[in-house]
Amino acid sequence: MDERNVSFLPRIVLAGLATAAAMHAAPALAQDAQDLAKKLSNPVAALISVPIQYNYDDGFGPDRQGHKNYINFQPVVPISLNAEWNVISRTIVPLIDQQNVVPGTSQSGMGDITQSFFFSPKEPTAGGLIWGVGPALLLPTGTDPLLSARKWGAGPTVVLLKQDGPWTYGALANHIWGFGGVSTRQDVSNTFLQPFLAYTTADAWTYSINSESSYDWKNKEWSVPVNALVSKVVKFGNQPVSLGVGARYWADSPDSGPHGWGARLLVTFLFPK
C-alpha cells in the first residue's frame, strides 16, 4: 500500500470521529440550552441569573402625554440551606427616567428596591408542584421623592408552579404593608399578582405570557399590564445568555397611570453550576 495512503488513513478516521463527536455534541448543547430556558421560567430554580430588563410605557397623566423608560436589574441567587431546602434571593433594582408622569416635571434616578426571599424544596412534590414561600421587603432607596414611596415595607410572598413537558404555568404573589419612613407620605398596602404561562421548544425558544398586576388598597386602584414575550437562550463564547423581546398592553390602570401599549427588552446572563 502506498505510504501516502497509510498516513492519510488516520486523518480520515480522526475526521470521522470529530464529525461524529460534533453530531453527538449538538443535541447535548441544545438540551443544555433547553434546560436553562426552562429553569428561567421557574422563579425558584437553582440557577444564578442576572436579568436586565428595559421597559417603556406612555400615556401617563391627565393629558396622557407622560412617558417612562426604566431598567430593572433583577439578580436571582439560590442558596443551598441543606440537602432538602434552598432559599432563593430575588432583587429588583429599578433605574427610572420619566417625563411628564407628573405633569410639567421630569425625574431620573433609582426607584425603591424590592427584595424577596423564597424558601423552596429542592425537589418538586409527588404531584410535580414546585413552590416557595417567604418574606418580601420594600426598601425606600428612591433618589427622588417622586420615584419613591418614602416608606419601608414588608409582607409575605409565595410562588406555585408546575412544569409539564415544554409547559410551565403558575403564579407568583406578594402583599406589602408600609411602615415608618416619611410620616407625611401615604401609607403603602399593595398586592402583586403574576400568573404566568410559558412554552419552551427543543431549541430553547420560550414563548410566554403573564400579567404583572397590582392592587393599591389605599387608593382602591388596579394596574393590569398583560405581557407577551419571546426569548431565546444563546451562547457568547462560554457565556449562556437569554435574549428576549416583548409587548405589553395595559388592560387597566389608574387615570394617571400608563395606557395603551408598552414594550420590553430583556437580556439575562446565566451562571449554571
N, C-alpha and C positions, 0 to 999 in steps of 0.2 A: 504494500500500500504506500502511496506517495506520502512522504513525511509531512508535506504541507497539509494533506487531508487529516493526518493523525493529529497535528497541532490544532487544526480547526475544529475537531470534534468536541473537545472540552468546552470551547467557546459556544458551540451550538447548544450543548447540554446546559451550560450556565445561563445562556439567554433564555432557554425554555423554562428553567427553574425560576428565573427572575420574573418572567411573564406570568407563570402560574402563581407565584407569590403575590404579584400585584393584583391578579384577578381575585385571589383569596382575601387580600387586604382591603380591597374596595368595599365589599359588603360589610366587613368589620367596621371600617371607618363610618360608613353610612349608618350602621346600627348604633355606634357610639354617638353620632350626631342626633339620631332619633331619640336615644335615651336622654341626652342632655335637653333636647327640646321638650320632652315630656316632663322632665324634672322642673323646667322653667314654668310649666303650667300648674305646678304644685307649690303653693305658698310656703309649705313647711318641709320641702325636700331638703335632704342633707347635701346641699350644694352651695358653695360660696359664689355669689354673683353680685355684680355691681351694675344695675340698670341706670342709664342716664336717659331720662325721658323729657323730650321737648313737647310742649303743648301750646296751642294758640286758640284763643276764644275771643269773640267780639259780641257786640250787641248789648254792652253794659250801659247802665244809666237810664234816666227818664227819656232821653232822646236817642238812646241806643247807639251812641257814637263812640262809646268806650271800647277799648280792646286790651287784651293782656297776653303777654308772652311769658312763659315760665318753664324753668327746667327743674325737674325733681331728681336729685341724687338719692338712690334708694338701695344702699348696700344691704345684702342679706347674708348673715353669718350664722351657720349652725354650730352649736357647741355640744359635744357629747358629755352627758352627765354620768352615764353608766352604761351597762350592756343593754338596757331597755329603753332609755329615755334620751332625747335631745331637747335642748332649748334653742329656739330659732330667734335670732335678733333681726328685726326688720326696722329700718330707719328711713324716714322721708325728710329730706332737707330741700325745701323749695327756694329757688332763686327767681325773683319776680321782676318784670318790667311792665308797668301798666300805664296807660294813657286814658284820661277821661273816665276811668272807672268811677272815681269821684269827680263829678263834672268840674272842668276847669283846672284840674291838677294832674300831676304825674308823679309816680313813685318808682324807685328801683332799689332792690336790696334783697336781703334774706327774709323769708317768712318764718312762721312758727314751725318748729320741728315736731314731728310725731314719732314716738319711739314705742315699738311693740315687742313683747316677748311671748313666744308661744312654747309651752311645754307640750311635747308631742312624742308619742311612742315611736320607736324606730321601725316597728313593723305594723302594717295595717291590721285591723281587727279581722276576725274569722270571715266576716261578710265583705271584706275588702275596703272598709271605711277607713279613711285617713283623717285624723283630727288633731287639733291643737287648741290650747286654751291658756290664757294668761292675762297680764295687765297691758294696757295702752296708756301712754303718757303724752301730755301736751306740754311742750316747753316754750315759754314766751321769748323766743330768740329773734323775733322780727326787728329789723333795724329801722323801721319807720312805723309811727303809730297807726298808719293806715294799712300796714302789712301784717299787723299783729293783733290778736285778741287781748294782749296785755294781761293774760290770766294763765296761771298754772292749771293743769287739768289731769285727771286720771279716771280710769274705769276699766271694765272688762273687755276682752276681745276673744273671739272664737272663730275657728275655721273648720269646716266639714267638707270633704270631697271624696270622690271615688274616681279611679282610673280604670276604665274598662276597654281593653284593646287600644285603639287610637284615640278614644274619647276621654276627656277629663271634664267633670262637671261638679259643681258645688257652690259654696257661698262663704264669704268672709264678712264678719260684722264686728262692730265695736260701739260702745257708748262712752262718751267722755263728759264728765261733770267738771266745771271750772271751780277754782278756789284761789284765794289770795290774789296777788297781783294788784293792779291799779283799781282802787275802790270805785272810781267814777265810771269805769267801763262796765258794759253789760255782762251779766253772768253767762257762762257757757253751759249748754246742755244739748249736745249733738249726738245723733245716732247715725252711723255709717253702715250701709248695706251694699255688698258687692257680690251678687250672683254672677257666676261665670260658666261658660261652656267653650271648650276648645277641642279641635280635631287636629291631630299630628300625623303627617304622612310618613311613609317609609324613608323618604329622602329629606326629612327634617324640616318640612314646611309646616307651620302651625297657623290655623285659621281660628280666630277666637272672637267671641262677643261677650260683653259684660255691661253692667251698669254700676257706676260708682256713685250711688245715690246717698244723699244725706238729708236728715230732717232736723231743722233748728226748732227745738221745743220752746224756746223763749219767744221767737217771732212767729212760730207755727207756719213755717215755710219749707217746702221741699225743693231740692235741687236734684234733677234726674237726668244725667247725661247717659246716652246709650253709645257705647264704643264698639267699633268693629276694627280688628287688627289682623294683618298678615305679617308673619315673621319667618325668618329662615336662619338656621344655625350654619355658620361657615367657619373656616379657619384661616387666620392670617399667620403663616408660619406654624408655630405650635400653639398659638393662642385661639381657643374657640370663642366665637362672638356670635350673638344673635342680633340680627338687623330686622327692624320692623317699621311698618308704616300703617297709619290708620286714620279713620274719620270718626267724628263724634257728632251726635245730634242731641240738642237739649230738649227733651220731651217736656220738662217742667223746670222752672227756676223762678226766683223772686223777681218782682218787677224791675229791680235794679241790677239783677244778675245777668249772666250771658244768655243769648238767644241764638237760635238757628244752628249753623254748623260750625264745628271746630276741627282741628287737625292734631295729629300726634306722630312724632318720630321717636324711635326707640333704638338705642344701642346698649346691649348688655354684655359685659365682659364676664366670662365664665371661668371658674377655677376649680375644676373637678379634682378630687383626691387621687 
